Amino acid sequence: MSQPGDPVVDSETLLRRVIEIVNNAKPMPLSTTVRVEKDEVLELLEDALGRLPDELKRARWMLKERDEFLAKMQRDADEILEAARVRAERMVQRTDIVRAANQLARKTVEEARDDARRLRNEADDYCDQKLAAFEIVLERTTKTVQAGREKLRVASPQREDELGFGPDGGSLGASEGMDDAFFDQDE
């Protein structure tokens, strides 16, 4: 067995020593059997066996730690991938929403322009109709006014005598102040 002052040697090193001892053992005279120091080999094997449980525990602990670390890294990787997938979906949705909103905005603006053009044309047509009707009324009124004025010109010489106006347009007496009531626009 190992002594307290001996350097720390692992089981593998002890087992390799046993293999070396067996390989270097001298054969017995006139035989193929080798001679091995039984005590030395047994001591090394017992020491190796004594160390194996600690080394196995450490190896198992390291394997467990490694497995836990790998599992944690896998969970972290899965979370990162899921977050990236969700973010990518959101970005695609936002892109789709923005694209749909832009398309709707373009459609709305185009419809508004079409409505404005239609309303402008309708307003122009309405105004044109009203102006045409007004023009007809004005033409009739103008014709009526012209006809009335023509009647006044024709009837004017006769009426001057009836009203007491002289040939120079002056008053003939009793109709003082009548010339203020009637006036000729052409004068």
N, CA, C and O atoms as a DFTB+ gen file, in Angstrom:
748 C
 N C O
     1  1       0.840      -1.184       0.000
     2  2       0.000       0.000       0.000
     3  2       0.874       1.232       0.000
     4  3       2.059       1.188       0.331
     5  1       0.245       2.344      -0.386
     6  2       1.016       3.575      -0.470
     7  2       1.163       4.191       0.900
     8  3       0.303       4.026       1.765
     9  1       2.230       4.883       1.085
    10  2       2.543       5.510       2.352
    11  2       2.142       6.972       2.292
    12  3       2.016       7.522       1.198
    13  1       1.931       7.638       3.464
    14  2       1.512       9.036       3.470
    15  2       2.491       9.958       2.766
    16  3       2.035      10.983       2.258
    17  1       3.718       9.713       2.688
    18  2       4.685      10.609       2.059
    19  2       4.847      10.353       0.572
    20  3       5.501      11.135      -0.119
    21  1       4.257       9.259       0.057
    22  2       4.386       8.921      -1.357
    23  2       3.661       9.956      -2.219
    24  3       2.635      10.514      -1.830
    25  1       4.236      10.193      -3.414
    26  2       3.511      11.095      -4.314
    27  2       2.200      10.433      -4.741
    28  3       2.097       9.206      -4.779
    29  1       1.203      11.255      -5.062
    30  2      -0.109      10.752      -5.446
    31  2      -0.003      10.103      -6.809
    32  3       0.404      10.725      -7.790
    33  1      -0.378       8.839      -6.844
    34  2      -0.313       8.069      -8.074
    35  2      -1.718       7.549      -8.331
    36  3      -2.392       7.070      -7.418
    37  1      -2.151       7.645      -9.573
    38  2      -3.511       7.190      -9.879
    39  2      -3.524       5.702     -10.189
    40  3      -2.472       5.090     -10.370
    41  1      -4.681       5.141     -10.248
    42  2      -4.854       3.695     -10.476
    43  2      -4.266       3.265     -11.799
    44  3      -3.687       2.182     -11.884
    45  1      -4.391       4.051     -12.807
    46  2      -3.871       3.690     -14.117
    47  2      -2.356       3.493     -14.051
    48  3      -1.826       2.539     -14.621
    49  1      -1.669       4.388     -13.363
    50  2      -0.210       4.283     -13.246
    51  2       0.161       3.006     -12.501
    52  3       1.107       2.312     -12.874
    53  1      -0.588       2.704     -11.448
    54  2      -0.307       1.474     -10.689
    55  2      -0.542       0.243     -11.557
    56  3       0.246      -0.702     -11.508
    57  1      -1.593       0.239     -12.337
    58  2      -1.871      -0.915     -13.199
    59  2      -0.818      -1.047     -14.293
    60  3      -0.449      -2.161     -14.665
    61  1      -0.345       0.046     -14.796
    62  2       0.714      -0.009     -15.816
    63  2       2.003      -0.581     -15.200
    64  3       2.741      -1.298     -15.876
    65  1       2.272      -0.277     -13.948
    66  2       3.453      -0.840     -13.262
    67  2       3.342      -2.361     -13.158
    68  3       4.312      -3.092     -13.358
    69  1       2.121      -2.814     -12.837
    70  2       1.902      -4.267     -12.738
    71  2       2.164      -4.907     -14.097
    72  3       2.820      -5.945     -14.176
    73  1       1.650      -4.287     -15.178
    74  2       1.874      -4.821     -16.526
    75  2       3.365      -4.851     -16.825
    76  3       3.861      -5.817     -17.404
    77  1       4.072      -3.820     -16.443
    78  2       5.518      -3.747     -16.685
    79  2       6.254      -4.864     -15.918
    80  3       7.166      -5.507     -16.437
    81  1       5.825      -5.063     -14.682
    82  2       6.477      -6.113     -13.864
    83  2       6.263      -7.479     -14.520
    84  3       7.184      -8.290     -14.617
    85  1       5.010      -7.716     -14.972
    86  2       4.715      -9.013     -15.577
    87  2       5.510      -9.161     -16.873
    88  3       6.053     -10.232     -17.145
    89  1       5.583      -8.107     -17.666
    90  2       6.333      -8.165     -18.925
    91  2       7.834      -8.361     -18.691
    92  3       8.492      -9.049     -19.473
    93  1       8.364      -7.790     -17.668
    94  2       9.805      -7.872     -17.406
    95  2      10.191      -9.068     -16.519
    96  3      11.359      -9.249     -16.176
    97  1       9.226      -9.846     -16.171
    98  2       9.520     -11.003     -15.295
    99  2      10.411     -12.005     -16.030
   100  3      10.277     -12.219     -17.235
   101  1      11.308     -12.600     -15.279
   102  2      12.259     -13.544     -15.860
   103  2      11.624     -14.937     -15.856
   104  3      10.971     -15.347     -14.897
   105  1      11.840     -15.636     -16.954
   106  2      11.248     -16.982     -16.994
   107  2      11.995     -17.940     -16.041
   108  3      13.162     -17.753     -15.697
   109  1      11.288     -18.908     -15.667
   110  2      11.885     -19.923     -14.781
   111  2      12.734     -20.855     -15.671
   112  3      12.402     -21.122     -16.826
   113  1      13.785     -21.311     -15.109
   114  2      14.648     -22.161     -15.921
   115  2      13.901     -23.396     -16.435
   116  3      13.198     -24.076     -15.687
   117  1      14.071     -23.655     -17.692
   118  2      13.517     -24.767     -18.412
   119  2      11.985     -24.757     -18.404
   120  3      11.346     -25.809     -18.404
   121  1      11.395     -23.525     -18.396
   122  2       9.928     -23.424     -18.385
   123  2       9.509     -22.127     -19.089
   124  3      10.299     -21.192     -19.221
   125  1       8.282     -22.096     -19.525
   126  2       7.754     -20.867     -20.129
   127  2       7.067     -20.012     -19.084
   128  3       6.622     -18.905     -19.387
   129  1       6.978     -20.482     -17.922
   130  2       6.347     -19.761     -16.839
   131  2       7.319     -18.716     -16.329
   132  3       8.526     -18.939     -16.236
   133  1       6.749     -17.572     -16.002
   134  2       7.589     -16.489     -15.512
   135  2       7.468     -16.411     -14.018
   136  3       6.501     -16.862     -13.403
   137  1       8.471     -15.831     -13.482
   138  2       8.501     -15.682     -12.034
   139  2       8.211     -14.224     -11.738
   140  3       8.868     -13.324     -12.261
   141  1       7.196     -14.001     -10.875
   142  2       6.775     -12.653     -10.530
   143  2       6.800     -12.546      -9.022
   144  3       6.477     -13.494      -8.306
   145  1       7.183     -11.390      -8.563
   146  2       7.160     -11.134      -7.130
   147  2       5.705     -10.952      -6.727
   148  3       5.097      -9.906      -6.956
   149  1       5.182     -11.975      -6.137
   150  2       3.775     -11.995      -5.780
   151  2       3.409     -10.846      -4.867
   152  3       2.390     -10.198      -5.102
   153  1       4.150     -10.576      -3.891
   154  2       3.831      -9.539      -2.902
   155  2       3.802      -8.157      -3.560
   156  3       2.910      -7.349      -3.300
   157  1       4.758      -7.911      -4.384
   158  2       4.826      -6.599      -5.043
   159  2       3.621      -6.390      -5.966
   160  3       3.015      -5.319      -5.955
   161  1       3.274      -7.398      -6.758
   162  2       2.133      -7.286      -7.687
   163  2       0.846      -7.155      -6.896
   164  3       0.004      -6.319      -7.227
   165  1       0.677      -7.944      -5.881
   166  2      -0.552      -7.858      -5.074
   167  2      -0.684      -6.486      -4.402
   168  3      -1.774      -5.917      -4.337
   169  1       0.415      -5.981      -3.916
   170  2       0.370      -4.668      -3.265
   171  2      -0.071      -3.585      -4.266
   172  3      -0.908      -2.738      -3.955
   173  1       0.511      -3.634      -5.467
   174  2       0.144      -2.648      -6.486
   175  2      -1.326      -2.791      -6.887
   176  3      -2.032      -1.796      -7.049
   177  1      -1.783      -4.044      -7.046
   178  2      -3.184      -4.263      -7.433
   179  2      -4.142      -3.812      -6.325
   180  3      -5.184      -3.221      -6.609
   181  1      -3.810      -4.077      -5.125
   182  2      -4.670      -3.649      -4.007
   183  2      -4.699      -2.119      -3.916
   184  3      -5.752      -1.516      -3.708
   185  1      -3.550      -1.522      -4.072
   186  2      -3.488      -0.043      -4.052
   187  2      -4.336       0.536      -5.188
   188  3      -5.068       1.507      -4.992
   189  1      -4.233      -0.065      -6.372
   190  2      -5.029       0.402      -7.514
   191  2      -6.510       0.228      -7.230
   192  3      -7.313       1.120      -7.504
   193  1      -6.868      -0.930      -6.675
   194  2      -8.279      -1.156      -6.327
   195  2      -8.763      -0.156      -5.276
   196  3      -9.894       0.326      -5.327
   197  1      -7.902       0.133      -4.350
   198  2      -8.271       1.098      -3.306
   199  2      -8.511       2.496      -3.882
   200  3      -9.353       3.248      -3.390
   201  1      -7.783       2.817      -4.895
   202  2      -7.932       4.150      -5.502
   203  2      -9.072       4.213      -6.518
   204  3      -9.605       5.292      -6.778
   205  1      -9.444       3.092      -7.083
   206  2     -10.480       3.088      -8.103
   207  2     -11.793       3.725      -7.644
   208  3     -12.337       4.538      -8.390
   209  1     -12.324       3.415      -6.492
   210  2     -13.606       4.026      -6.125
   211  2     -13.559       5.556      -6.128
   212  3     -14.496       6.198      -6.603
   213  1     -12.489       6.143      -5.609
   214  2     -12.402       7.611      -5.607
   215  2     -12.320       8.143      -7.036
   216  3     -12.973       9.128      -7.383
   217  1     -11.520       7.487      -7.846
   218  2     -11.370       7.943      -9.225
   219  2     -12.678       7.743      -9.998
   220  3     -13.074       8.582     -10.808
   221  1     -13.330       6.624      -9.732
   222  2     -14.611       6.381     -10.386
   223  2     -15.641       7.420      -9.952
   224  3     -16.413       7.924     -10.768
   225  1     -15.641       7.732      -8.669
   226  2     -16.575       8.765      -8.175
   227  2     -16.300      10.096      -8.861
   228  3     -17.212      10.786      -9.317
   229  1     -14.981      10.445      -8.921
   230  2     -14.626      11.696      -9.585
   231  2     -15.004      11.661     -11.061
   232  3     -15.509      12.651     -11.591
   233  1     -14.770      10.548     -11.725
   234  2     -15.098      10.427     -13.145
   235  2     -16.609      10.504     -13.344
   236  3     -17.096      11.182     -14.248
   237  1     -17.353       9.784     -12.468
   238  2     -18.815       9.842     -12.566
   239  2     -19.311      11.265     -12.311
   240  3     -20.195      11.771     -13.002
   241  1     -18.709      11.895     -11.294
   242  2     -19.107      13.283     -10.987
   243  2     -18.812      14.183     -12.183
   244  3     -19.634      15.024     -12.548
   245  1     -17.638      14.008     -12.795
   246  2     -17.283      14.825     -13.958
   247  2     -18.220      14.540     -15.131
   248  3     -18.619      15.459     -15.847
   249  1     -18.572      13.263     -15.329
   250  2     -19.520      12.923     -16.394
   251  2     -20.895      13.543     -16.112
   252  3     -21.562      14.056     -17.011
   253  1     -21.298      13.478     -14.834
   254  2     -22.587      14.076     -14.458
   255  2     -22.538      15.582     -14.685
   256  3     -23.472      16.159     -15.244
   257  1     -21.465      16.212     -14.258
   258  2     -21.302      17.655     -14.465
   259  2     -21.332      17.996     -15.957
   260  3     -21.969      18.957     -16.387
   261  1     -20.614      17.167     -16.732
   262  2     -20.592      17.389     -18.176
   263  2     -21.992      17.244     -18.769
   264  3     -22.406      18.063     -19.590
   265  1     -22.723      16.207     -18.358
   266  2     -24.071      15.992     -18.873
   267  2     -24.996      17.145     -18.483
   268  3     -25.797      17.612     -19.292
   269  1     -24.876      17.600     -17.224
   270  2     -25.698      18.732     -16.771
   271  2     -25.348      19.996     -17.563
   272  3     -26.228      20.755     -17.969
   273  1     -24.046      20.203     -17.772
   274  2     -23.605      21.365     -18.534
   275  2     -24.137      21.298     -19.965
   276  3     -24.639      22.290     -20.495
   277  1     -24.023      20.103     -20.596
   278  2     -24.520      19.941     -21.961
   279  2     -26.037      20.142     -22.022
   280  3     -26.549      20.752     -22.960
   281  1     -26.754      19.623     -21.012
   282  2     -28.208      19.800     -20.977
   283  2     -28.556      21.274     -20.820
   284  3     -29.470      21.778     -21.473
   285  1     -27.818      21.964     -19.944
   286  2     -28.070      23.406     -19.756
   287  2     -27.772      24.167     -21.044
   288  3     -28.532      25.053     -21.434
   289  1     -26.680      23.826     -21.699
   290  2     -26.338      24.490     -22.958
   291  2     -27.395      24.199     -24.032
   292  3     -27.730      25.068     -24.837
   293  1     -27.914      22.964     -24.032
   294  2     -28.961      22.614     -24.995
   295  2     -30.238      23.422     -24.707
   296  3     -30.878      23.925     -25.631
   297  1     -30.604      23.543     -23.416
   298  2     -31.783      24.357     -23.045
   299  2     -31.574      25.810     -23.458
   300  3     -32.468      26.445     -24.018
   301  1     -30.368      26.330     -23.171
   302  2     -30.072      27.719     -23.561
   303  2     -30.152      27.882     -25.078
   304  3     -30.708      28.862     -25.573
   305  1     -29.597      26.923     -25.806
   306  2     -29.639      26.991     -27.269
   307  2     -31.078      26.927     -27.762
   308  3     -31.459      27.665     -28.671
   309  1     -31.886      26.037     -27.157
   310  2     -33.298      25.933     -27.544
   311  2     -34.038      27.234     -27.270
   312  3     -34.842      27.684     -28.086
   313  1     -33.757      27.844     -26.098
   314  2     -34.403      29.123     -25.757
   315  2     -33.995      30.216     -26.751
   316  3     -34.827      31.008     -27.193
   317  1     -32.713      30.247     -27.093
   318  2     -32.228      31.250     -28.042
   319  2     -32.888      31.037     -29.400
   320  3     -33.319      31.997     -30.039
   321  1     -32.967      29.785     -29.843
   322  2     -33.606      29.484     -31.125
   323  2     -35.085      29.855     -31.103
   324  3     -35.601      30.409     -32.074
   325  1     -35.768      29.554     -30.000
   326  2     -37.193      29.891     -29.897
   327  2     -37.384      31.410     -29.908
   328  3     -38.278      31.928     -30.577
   329  1     -36.528      32.116     -29.154
   330  2     -36.623      33.582     -29.142
   331  2     -36.356      34.146     -30.538
   332  3     -37.029      35.082     -30.969
   333  1     -35.385      33.582     -31.238
   334  2     -35.084      34.046     -32.602
   335  2     -36.251      33.748     -33.529
   336  3     -36.592      34.570     -34.380
   337  1     -36.869      32.575     -33.374
   338  2     -38.017      32.219     -34.208
   339  2     -39.189      33.170     -33.953
   340  3     -39.830      33.645     -34.890
   341  1     -39.459      33.441     -32.667
   342  2     -40.548      34.359     -32.321
   343  2     -40.261      35.749     -32.868
   344  3     -41.145      36.403     -33.420
   345  1     -39.029      36.191     -32.712
   346  2     -38.663      37.520     -33.212
   347  2     -38.784      37.586     -34.732
   348  3     -39.273      38.571     -35.285
   349  1     -38.338      36.536     -35.392
   350  2     -38.445      36.503     -36.853
   351  2     -39.913      36.527     -37.279
   352  3     -40.272      37.210     -38.239
   353  1     -40.765      35.777     -36.561
   354  2     -42.199      35.793     -36.870
   355  2     -42.774      37.192     -36.693
   356  3     -43.536      37.671     -37.533
   357  1     -42.401      37.848     -35.587
   358  2     -42.884      39.210     -35.345
   359  2     -42.434      40.153     -36.446
   360  3     -43.198      40.998     -36.912
   361  1     -41.166      39.994     -36.859
   362  2     -40.653      40.867     -37.912
   363  2     -41.403      40.615     -39.227
   364  3     -41.722      41.550     -39.960
   365  1     -41.675      39.345     -39.507
   366  2     -42.429      39.023     -40.721
   367  2     -43.838      39.590     -40.615
   368  3     -44.357      40.165     -41.572
   369  1     -44.458      39.425     -39.435
   370  2     -45.804      39.964     -39.244
   371  2     -45.786      41.479     -39.391
   372  3     -46.657      42.054     -40.044
   373  1     -44.796      42.125     -38.785
   374  2     -44.710      43.584     -38.903
   375  2     -44.527      43.980     -40.358
   376  3     -45.141      44.933     -40.840
   377  1     -43.679      43.240     -41.048
   378  2     -43.466      43.529     -42.462
   379  2     -44.766      43.353     -43.228
   380  3     -45.123      44.184     -44.063
   381  1     -45.474      42.262     -42.937
   382  2     -46.765      42.036     -43.598
   383  2     -47.767      43.114     -43.230
   384  3     -48.516      43.590     -44.083
   385  1     -47.784      43.505     -41.952
   386  2     -48.711      44.551     -41.502
   387  2     -48.373      45.868     -42.182
   388  3     -49.261      46.573     -42.662
   389  1     -47.090      46.196     -42.223
   390  2     -46.674      47.443     -42.871
   391  2     -47.023      47.404     -44.357
   392  3     -47.526      48.382     -44.912
   393  1     -46.752      46.261     -44.997
   394  2     -47.065      46.131     -46.416
   395  2     -48.567      46.289     -46.644
   396  3     -48.987      46.993     -47.562
   397  1     -49.376      45.631     -45.805
   398  2     -50.838      45.726     -45.938
   399  2     -51.307      47.151     -45.656
   400  3     -52.193      47.663     -46.340
   401  1     -50.707      47.793     -44.639
   402  2     -51.087      49.175     -44.317
   403  2     -50.733      50.113     -45.466
   404  3     -51.527      50.985     -45.820
   405  1     -49.558      49.943     -46.046
   406  2     -49.165      50.780     -47.191
   407  2     -50.100      50.555     -48.374
   408  3     -50.491      51.501     -49.058
   409  1     -50.449      49.309     -48.604
   410  2     -51.350      49.001     -49.713
   411  2     -52.726      49.621     -49.451
   412  3     -53.336      50.195     -50.353
   413  1     -53.206      49.501     -48.213
   414  2     -54.495      50.098     -47.864
   415  2     -54.438      51.614     -47.984
   416  3     -55.384      52.238     -48.464
   417  1     -53.328      52.209     -47.547
   418  2     -53.176      53.666     -47.645
   419  2     -53.185      54.104     -49.109
   420  3     -53.851      55.077     -49.463
   421  1     -52.446      53.387     -49.957
   422  2     -52.451      53.730     -51.384
   423  2     -53.850      53.612     -51.975
   424  3     -54.285      54.471     -52.741
   425  1     -54.548      52.542     -51.612
   426  2     -55.906      52.329     -52.119
   427  2     -56.837      53.443     -51.637
   428  3     -57.646      53.960     -52.407
   429  1     -56.716      53.809     -50.352
   430  2     -57.552      54.864     -49.786
   431  2     -57.280      56.201     -50.464
   432  3     -58.211      56.938     -50.790
   433  1     -56.002      56.512     -50.674
   434  2     -55.640      57.777     -51.337
   435  2     -56.171      57.792     -52.762
   436  3     -56.696      58.807     -53.220
   437  1     -56.037      56.678     -53.462
   438  2     -56.528      56.607     -54.842
   439  2     -58.043      56.765     -54.879
   440  3     -58.576      57.470     -55.736
   441  1     -58.739      56.107     -53.949
   442  2     -60.200      56.252     -53.886
   443  2     -60.578      57.700     -53.574
   444  3     -61.528      58.233     -54.148
   445  1     -59.830      58.337     -52.660
   446  2     -60.111      59.732     -52.319
   447  2     -59.890      60.637     -53.530
   448  3     -60.665      61.562     -53.774
   449  1     -58.823      60.360     -54.285
   450  2     -58.566      61.159     -55.496
   451  2     -59.677      60.955     -56.521
   452  3     -60.146      61.907     -57.145
   453  1     -60.089      59.704     -56.685
   454  2     -61.185      59.425     -57.620
   455  2     -62.466      60.132     -57.178
   456  3     -63.167      60.725     -57.998
   457  1     -62.769      60.069     -55.881
   458  2     -63.956      60.759     -55.357
   459  2     -63.843      62.263     -55.558
   460  3     -64.816      62.921     -55.927
   461  1     -62.647      62.807     -55.313
   462  2     -62.456      64.255     -55.486
   463  2     -62.642      64.642     -56.955
   464  3     -63.280      65.650     -57.260
   465  1     -62.076      63.825     -57.872
   466  2     -62.265      64.105     -59.299
   467  2     -63.744      64.048     -59.679
   468  3     -64.251      64.918     -60.387
   469  1     -64.420      63.013     -59.199
   470  2     -65.839      62.851     -59.511
   471  2     -66.639      64.027     -58.948
   472  3     -67.479      64.599     -59.642
   473  1     -66.374      64.385     -57.683
   474  2     -67.090      65.515     -57.074
   475  2     -66.785      66.821     -57.793
   476  3     -67.673      67.651     -57.985
   477  1     -65.514      67.006     -58.196
   478  2     -65.150      68.217     -58.929
   479  2     -65.901      68.275     -60.262
   480  3     -66.429      69.320     -60.640
   481  1     -65.943      67.145     -60.964
   482  2     -66.674      67.101     -62.236
   483  2     -68.168      67.346     -62.033
   484  3     -68.800      68.071     -62.802
   485  1     -68.727      66.727     -60.980
   486  2     -70.140      66.941     -60.684
   487  2     -70.399      68.410     -60.338
   488  3     -71.391      68.990     -60.778
   489  1     -69.499      69.008     -59.546
   490  2     -69.662      70.417     -59.182
   491  2     -69.556      71.306     -60.421
   492  3     -70.322      72.256     -60.587
   493  1     -68.581      70.976     -61.297
   494  2     -68.440      71.756     -62.533
   495  2     -69.699      71.629     -63.394
   496  3     -70.193      72.619     -63.935
   497  1     -70.211      70.403     -63.516
   498  2     -71.440      70.196     -64.298
   499  2     -72.611      70.959     -63.684
   500  3     -73.389      71.593     -64.397
   501  1     -72.732      70.895     -62.363
   502  2     -73.821      71.590     -61.669
   503  2     -73.728      73.098     -61.915
   504  3     -74.714      73.751     -62.255
   505  1     -72.507      73.637     -61.732
   506  2     -72.313      75.077     -61.943
   507  2     -72.601      75.450     -63.393
   508  3     -73.220      76.481     -63.655
   509  1     -72.159      74.625     -64.333
   510  2     -72.393      74.894     -65.750
   511  2     -73.895      74.900     -66.049
   512  3     -74.385      75.759     -66.782
   513  1     -74.625      73.929     -65.470
   514  2     -76.078      73.886     -65.674
   515  2     -76.744      75.134     -65.107
   516  3     -77.598      75.742     -65.752
   517  1     -76.346      75.507     -63.900
   518  2     -76.953      76.690     -63.267
   519  2     -76.612      77.955     -64.057
   520  3     -77.463      78.822     -64.250
   521  1     -75.352      78.052     -64.512
   522  2     -74.973      79.233     -65.297
   523  2     -75.714      79.262     -66.636
   524  3     -76.101      80.329     -67.113
   525  1     -75.908      78.077     -67.241
   526  2     -76.656      78.023     -68.501
   527  2     -78.099      78.459     -68.280
   528  3     -78.653      79.221     -69.072
   529  1     -78.707      77.971     -67.196
   530  2     -80.087      78.371     -66.884
   531  2     -80.144      79.864     -66.597
   532  3     -81.063      80.556     -67.034
   533  1     -79.148      80.355     -65.855
   534  2     -79.103      81.785     -65.539
   535  2     -78.918      82.603     -66.812
   536  3     -79.502      83.676     -66.962
   537  1     -78.088      82.077     -67.739
   538  2     -77.861      82.756     -69.011
   539  2     -79.175      82.852     -69.795
   540  3     -79.485      83.891     -70.377
   541  1     -79.940      81.758     -69.801
   542  2     -81.240      81.768     -70.495
   543  2     -82.166      82.796     -69.871
   544  3     -82.832      83.557     -70.571
   545  1     -82.199      82.808     -68.522
   546  2     -83.047      83.788     -67.829
   547  2     -82.577      85.198     -68.150
   548  3     -83.389      86.089     -68.401
   549  1     -81.244      85.399     -68.140
   550  2     -80.720      86.722     -68.447
   551  2     -81.041      87.135     -69.888
   552  3     -81.391      88.286     -70.150
   553  1     -80.917      86.181     -70.816
   554  2     -81.247      86.492     -72.206
   555  2     -82.719      86.874     -72.339
   556  3     -83.051      87.833     -73.036
   557  1     -83.598      86.131     -71.676
   558  2     -85.032      86.458     -71.714
   559  2     -85.275      87.820     -71.081
   560  3     -86.038      88.639     -71.592
   561  1     -84.606      88.040     -69.956
   562  2     -84.780      89.325     -69.269
   563  2     -84.276      90.455     -70.154
   564  3     -84.914      91.502     -70.260
   565  1     -83.123      90.239     -70.792
   566  2     -82.563      91.263     -71.675
   567  2     -83.512      91.522     -72.833
   568  3     -83.751      92.673     -73.199
   569  1     -84.055      90.454     -73.413
   570  2     -85.009      90.630     -74.516
   571  2     -86.254      91.361     -74.039
   572  3     -86.789      92.223     -74.737
   573  1     -86.709      91.005     -72.839
   574  2     -87.888      91.677     -72.287
   575  2     -87.589      93.143     -72.042
   576  3     -88.404      94.014     -72.345
   577  1     -86.414      93.410     -71.491
   578  2     -86.025      94.801     -71.228
   579  2     -85.907      95.554     -72.540
   580  3     -86.380      96.686     -72.644
   581  1     -85.286      94.951     -73.540
   582  2     -85.133      95.613     -74.839
   583  2     -86.505      95.855     -75.484
   584  3     -86.766      96.913     -76.057
   585  1     -87.368      94.844     -75.374
   586  2     -88.716      95.011     -75.940
   587  2     -89.457      96.122     -75.207
   588  3     -90.155      96.926     -75.825
   589  1     -89.301      96.162     -73.892
   590  2     -89.954      97.214     -73.105
   591  2     -89.401      98.576     -73.446
   592  3     -90.151      99.547     -73.546
   593  1     -88.123      98.656     -73.622
   594  2     -87.517      99.942     -73.965
   595  2     -87.948     100.364     -75.375
   596  3     -88.174     101.542     -75.655
   597  1     -88.052      99.370     -76.238
   598  2     -88.495      99.681     -77.602
   599  2     -89.919     100.214     -77.572
   600  3     -90.255     101.171     -78.270
   601  1     -90.740      99.587     -76.763
   602  2     -92.118     100.073     -76.635
   603  2     -92.124     101.491     -76.085
   604  3     -92.920     102.338     -76.489
   605  1     -91.219     101.716     -75.161
   606  2     -91.172     103.052     -74.563
   607  2     -90.746     104.086     -75.604
   608  3     -91.266     105.202     -75.606
   609  1     -89.842     103.749     -76.457
   610  2     -89.386     104.693     -77.474
   611  2     -90.509     104.981     -78.476
   612  3     -90.724     106.122     -78.885
   613  1     -91.201     103.940     -78.850
   614  2     -92.298     104.124     -79.809
   615  2     -93.430     104.903     -79.156
   616  3     -94.013     105.797     -79.769
   617  1     -93.728     104.572     -77.947
   618  2     -94.835     105.231     -77.257
   619  2     -94.414     106.564     -76.681
   620  3     -95.284     107.343     -76.291
   621  1     -93.172     106.864     -76.608
   622  2     -92.680     108.078     -75.974
   623  2     -93.179     109.356     -76.637
   624  3     -93.592     110.253     -75.902
   625  1     -93.180     109.519     -77.942
   626  2     -93.697     110.786     -78.500
   627  2     -95.164     110.967     -78.190
   628  3     -95.596     112.093     -77.940
   629  1     -95.928     109.930     -78.196
   630  2     -97.347     110.087     -77.899
   631  2     -97.547     110.434     -76.445
   632  3     -98.402     111.258     -76.119
   633  1     -96.807     109.847     -75.597
   634  2     -96.981     110.047     -74.172
   635  2     -96.527     111.437     -73.764
   636  3     -97.052     111.998     -72.802
   637  1     -95.565     112.000     -74.475
   638  2     -95.087     113.331     -74.088
   639  2     -96.231     114.338     -74.212
   640  3     -96.367     115.258     -73.406
   641  1     -97.029     114.137     -75.225
   642  2     -98.159     115.046     -75.397
   643  2     -99.183     114.806     -74.298
   644  3     -99.756     115.751     -73.754
   645  1     -99.407     113.559     -73.979
   646  2    -100.389     113.241     -72.959
   647  2     -99.941     113.731     -71.600
   648  3    -100.757     114.161     -70.785
   649  1     -98.669     113.667     -71.359
   650  2     -98.180     114.054     -70.051
   651  2     -97.926     115.548     -69.949
   652  3     -97.707     116.058     -68.849
   653  1     -97.948     116.228     -71.012
   654  2     -97.766     117.666     -70.971
   655  2     -96.348     118.092     -71.206
   656  3     -95.965     119.194     -70.812
   657  1     -95.538     117.242     -71.847
   658  2     -94.167     117.630     -72.155
   659  2     -94.133     118.284     -73.506
   660  3     -94.873     117.898     -74.411
   661  1     -93.304     119.245     -73.646
   662  2     -93.142     119.954     -74.920
   663  2     -92.140     119.222     -75.782
   664  3     -91.544     118.233     -75.353
   665  1     -91.955     119.698     -76.981
   666  2     -91.036     119.055     -77.889
   667  2     -89.608     119.107     -77.392
   668  3     -88.819     118.231     -77.748
   669  1     -89.240     120.073     -76.600
   670  2     -87.867     120.142     -76.085
   671  2     -87.705     119.327     -74.817
   672  3     -86.618     119.293     -74.239
   673  1     -88.791     118.655     -74.364
   674  2     -88.726     117.831     -73.172
   675  2     -89.041     118.617     -71.934
   676  3     -89.036     118.035     -70.849
   677  1     -89.304     119.849     -72.013
   678  2     -89.607     120.668     -70.855
   679  2     -91.057     120.516     -70.440
   680  3     -91.851     119.921     -71.168
   681  1     -91.402     121.033     -69.312
   682  2     -92.732     120.909     -68.748
   683  2     -93.667     121.889     -69.416
   684  3     -93.242     122.991     -69.764
   685  1     -94.967     121.520     -69.615
   686  2     -95.970     122.364     -70.211
   687  2     -96.856     122.975     -69.158
   688  3     -97.894     123.550     -69.485
   689  1     -96.494     122.873     -67.965
   690  2     -97.310     123.550     -66.969
   691  2     -97.627     122.674     -65.789
   692  3     -96.793     122.577     -64.888
   693  1     -98.782     122.022     -65.726
   694  2     -99.341     121.377     -64.559
   695  2     -98.528     120.206     -64.050
   696  3     -98.752     119.757     -62.926
   697  1     -97.628     119.711     -64.804
   698  2     -96.909     118.509     -64.372
   699  2     -95.528     118.861     -63.846
   700  3     -94.534     118.284     -64.287
   701  1     -95.452     119.779     -62.930
   702  2     -94.198     120.148     -62.285
   703  2     -93.696     118.974     -61.453
   704  3     -94.478     118.335     -60.749
   705  1     -92.407     118.687     -61.525
   706  2     -91.802     117.625     -60.714
   707  2     -91.927     116.248     -61.338
   708  3     -91.386     115.286     -60.792
   709  1     -92.621     116.117     -62.466
   710  2     -92.786     114.812     -63.120
   711  2     -91.492     114.353     -63.766
   712  3     -91.247     113.152     -63.880
   713  1     -90.661     115.297     -64.189
   714  2     -89.414     114.890     -64.867
   715  2     -88.449     114.232     -63.883
   716  3     -87.549     113.513     -64.317
   717  1     -88.600     114.451     -62.568
   718  2     -87.772     113.774     -61.588
   719  2     -88.184     112.315     -61.435
   720  3     -87.354     111.464     -61.112
   721  1     -89.464     112.022     -61.667
   722  2     -89.968     110.660     -61.508
   723  2     -89.564     109.787     -62.670
   724  3     -89.335     108.591     -62.488
   725  1     -89.470     110.351     -63.864
   726  2     -89.077     109.572     -65.056
   727  2     -87.709     110.021     -65.497
   728  3     -87.419     111.217     -65.504
   729  1     -86.887     109.105     -65.857
   730  2     -85.585     109.462     -66.381
   731  2     -85.229     108.490     -67.476
   732  3     -85.689     107.349     -67.516
   733  1     -84.412     108.973     -68.338
   734  2     -83.986     108.144     -69.458
   735  2     -82.565     107.683     -69.174
   736  3     -81.663     108.484     -68.931
   737  1     -82.404     106.419     -69.209
   738  2     -81.099     105.820     -68.904
   739  2     -80.074     106.181     -69.964
   740  3     -78.882     106.233     -69.661
   741  1     -80.492     106.431     -71.190
   742  2     -79.556     106.706     -72.269
   743  2     -79.018     108.116     -72.214
   744  3     -78.043     108.417     -72.902
   745  1     -79.602     108.982     -71.437
   746  2     -79.126     110.358     -71.390
   747  2     -77.836     110.489     -70.658
   748  3     -77.307     111.593     -70.533
